[in-house]
Amino acid sequence: MIITLVIHNTCSRETENGVMEDLVPWCVVTFDSMERPPAERISMLKDMGFTKYGYEMRSGYPFYLKEEIELAYENGIEITSVFLWLNAKRDSIGKLSSVNKRILNILEDSEAKPTLWLSMSQNYFEGLDEEKSMKLALEYVRYIKDKANDVGCKIALYNHHGWFGNPYHQVEIIDSFNRGALTMVFNFHHAHDYIDHFPAIVSKIKPYLSHVNINGMKKHGPQILTVGDGDFEYQMVKTLLDEGYEGSWGILGHVESEDVQKVLSQNDNGFNRLISKYEIELDEAEEEVL
C-alpha cells in the first residue's frame, strides 16, 4: 500500500486511499494555563486550522458545554466527543452525578450529537473478581447506553486506567452488545503497560476502534510527552496503519501548566514527522520490491 501525503494545512492530511481527516484536539478545555473561555478557545482552534475537537469536564471548572456547542457550530467547528466519567462516589445506576445529568440534558436539547466517551473509575472494581467486575461494567454500560440512545448520542469506551481501561475487557464488553452498538477510543497516554504487546492488542481492538489519541511514549513515563519525543509512538502508529486502521486521530493538550496552543502545535508537528517517516519507509519498501 502506497500512501502519498499532501499537507493542506497543519491539521489535515490526504492520501491516495482516502483522507486522514483533521486531527482532533483533546484535553483542551480544562488543561490550559491561559484558562480560555469558550469564544477564545474556539477562535484559537480555528486560527490553528482545526475543525473538530473533544470536550472534557473536570470538577472545579466552569461548565460551558451548552454555550460552547453553540459557538462551535457558529464558527464551523464540530465538537465530536464529550467525556462522560463515572465515579462510584457520585454515580450509580438510576442516580447520576449532577454534572453527568447536566451533560445528558444539554445534549438532549441540542442538535449536536457528539459521541460520549465513557469511562469508569477503578473505585467501582476494587475487591471484585473478574466475573463480578464484568457483570458490574455491563450493567453500567447498558444503563448509559440507554441514556445515550434517549438523547441521540453514540457511545465509545475510553481506556482510562484500571480494570475498565484494559482493552481486552473493553472488547469483551463491546462483544456483549449488538454489532456496531459501541466503539472504542484508544489513548496512548493510558497505555504504557501495553507497549510490549501492542501488535496483539491492535489485532483485537481494530474492528471496534473509532479513534486514537496519540502521545509520546516511554515505557516508564512520563505519562504525557510530546509526540515524537518518545521511543515507541512511531512503531505504535505504524502498527495501526499497517493493520488498516482508518478511524480518526487525536492529539493532546494535556498539560495544565502550559498554554494549550503551544502544546497542540508541538504535538501536531510531532505527528507530521511520524507520518512523513511512515511515508518514506513505504516508498523505500516499494523501491526494494521494484
N, C-alpha and C positions, 0 to 999 in steps of 0.2 A: 504494500500500500504506500503510495507516494503522496505526501501532503505538502502542498505549496502554500505558504502563508503570505498573505498580503496585509500589512498593518494599515488599517484605515484611520485609526486614532490609537490612543494609548490603551483603549479598553475593549477592542473587539478584533477578532481575527477570522479571516475567511480562508477556507480550504477547498481543494478540488472536490472533496467528498462531503461538502456541507459547510456550515458556519459554526465555528466555536464561538458562540454568541457572547455578548457583552459580559465581562466579568461582573460578578455580583458582590459588592462590598458587604461585609458582615461585621457586627460588633462596632458600629459607628455612631450609635446613639448615646450610650452610657460610657463608652470608652473614648473620651475626647477631652484633653486638658483645656480646650477652649470653651467647653460647655455650650456649644452652639444650640440655639433654639431651632425649631423646625425650618423656618424660612432660610436661615443661614446655612443649615446643613444641606438642604436641597439645592441651594444656589452653589455651594461648594462642589457637590457631586456633579451637578450639571456642567459647571465650568471645567471639571476634570474629564468630562466626556462620558460619564456613567449614565445609563438609562434605567438601571434597576438597583435595588438594594434591599437588605433584610432589616427588620425592625426587632430589636431586643429591648426588654424591660428589666430593670433591677429595682429592688426596694430602695426607697430613699430618693429616687429620681422623679422629676416631673413627668406626668403621664400625658403625652401629646398625640396619642395614636390617631384619634379622630381628625384633629387638625392636620396632622402630618399626611394622612391619606389624601385629604382634600387638596393640600398644597402640592403634593407629589403629582397628582393627576393633572392639576392646572399647569404644571411645568413639564408634562410629558415624561414623567418618571414613574416607574412601577415599583411598588412595594411588593416584592414577590413572596415574602415569608414573614411570619410573626412567631416569635419564640413563645411556647407555652410550657412553663416549667412547673411540675407538680412536686410539692414538698409535703411529707406526711404530717408536718406540724400545722399545715394550713389547708390542705386539700384532701378530701375524702370523697368517696362515691356518693353523690347526692348533695354534696356541700363543697363547692369550690371556693378558693380564696376570693376576696373582693377584687383583686387585680385580674385574676383569670376570668371571673364573671364579667367584669367590665370589658375585657378584650372580646369575649364572645358576643356581648350585647352590641358593641360598636360594629363588629363585622357583620352581624345580622342586619343592621340598618344601613350598611354600606354597599355600594355597587362593586367595590373592590373585594375580591375574594382571594387573598393571599393564602398560601399553604401554611398550615400550622405545623411548626417544627416542634414535635412533642418529645419531652424527656422527663425522666423521673429521678428524684433524689435517691441516693443509696439508703436513706433512712427508712424507706419502705421495706427493704430486703434484709435488714440486719437480723441475724438469728434464724433466717429461713433457709431451708434446704432448696435444692434445685426445683423440685416438683412444686413446692409451695410458692416459690418465687415466680415461677412461670404462671401458675394459676392466678396469683395476685396481679401480675403485669397484664395478663389477658383481660382480666376484669376491668382494669383501669383504661386500657387502650380501647376496649369496646365501649365503655362509658363515654370517653372523649370522642371516639369516632361518631357515636350517635349525636353528640352535641355539635360536632363539626358538620355532619350532614344537615342538621337543622338550620345552620347559618350559611350553608352552601360552600364550605371550605373543604379542601383535601387535607390529609394527614401524612406527614413524613416523620419517621422515627429518627431521633437525633442522638448520636452516640456521645453522650457525656461520659463521665467516669462511672465506675461501679458496675453492678450486675446488669442494669438496663443498658449500659453503654457497650456491652460486649456484642460485637457484630453477629456472632453465632446465635446468641439469644434473640437478637432482633430479627434474624432470618426466620427462626422458629415462630416468633410472634406473627410475622407477616404471612407465613405459610398457613396459619390458622384462620386466615380471612380469605374471602373470595379473591381470585386473581385480580390484581390491579387496585384493590381497595386501599392499600398502603404502599408507600415507597420509603426510601431510606436516604438520610443525609449522612455522609461520612466526613468527619472532621479530622484532619491530620493532627491538629493540636491536642486531641484527646486519644491519640492512637500510638503513643510512644511504646506501649507494651506489646504492640502488634507488628513492629517493624520487621522482625526476623522472619515472620511467616506471612508477610503482606500478600505475596502472589497467591497463596492458598486462600486467603480471605477474599481477594478480588474475585476469584473464581466462584466463590459462594455468594457474594453480595451483588455482583454485577447485574443480574436480572432484575434487581429491586432498586438499584441505585439511581436516584434522580439528581443528586447534587453532591459536589465535593468541595469542601473548603480546605485550601492548601496553606502550608506553613513551613518554615524552615525546620528541619528535623535532625536532632542529635539524640542518640539513644538515652542519654542521661540528662536531657534538658539543655537549655531552659524550655519551659512549655511553649512560650511564644518567642519565635525567632523569625527574622526577615526571610522571606522566600529567597533561596539561593545561597544563604549563609550556613545551611545545614549540610549534613553528609548523606542524607537518604531521600530527600524530597524529589530529586530528579528521577531516581530509579522508581519511586512510587508513582509519579506522574506517568513515566514511560510504561510501566506495567499496566496502568489503566488504559492508556491509549492503545497499546499493543493488543489488549483484550477487547478493544472495540467500544470503550465507554464513550457515549455520545451525549451525556447529560450536561448540565451547567456547571460552571466553576465559580468559586468564590475566593476572595482574598480578605484578610482580616485587618481591622483597625484596632485590634485588641490590646492596646497599650494605654492605660488610663492616664499616665503621666505625660503623654505626648500629644501634639496636635495631630488629629486623625488624618488630616490631609497629607501630612508628611509620611505617616506610616503607610497609608494606602499607596502613595507614589512609590515608595521603596518596594512594597510587595508587588505592585503592578510591573515595575521594572524587572524584578526578580523572576516573575512568571514569564515575561517576554523572553528573558535569557534562557529559561528552561525549554520553552517551545522552540526557540531558534536552534538550540543544541539538538533537540529531538529531530528537527527537520534536516540538519546537517548529517546526522547519523543515518537517517533514512536514505539520503542522497548517496552517501558513501557506500551503503549496503547495496544499493541498486547498481552503482558503478562496478562493484566487485562481481556481481552476477553477470553484467554485460561483458 
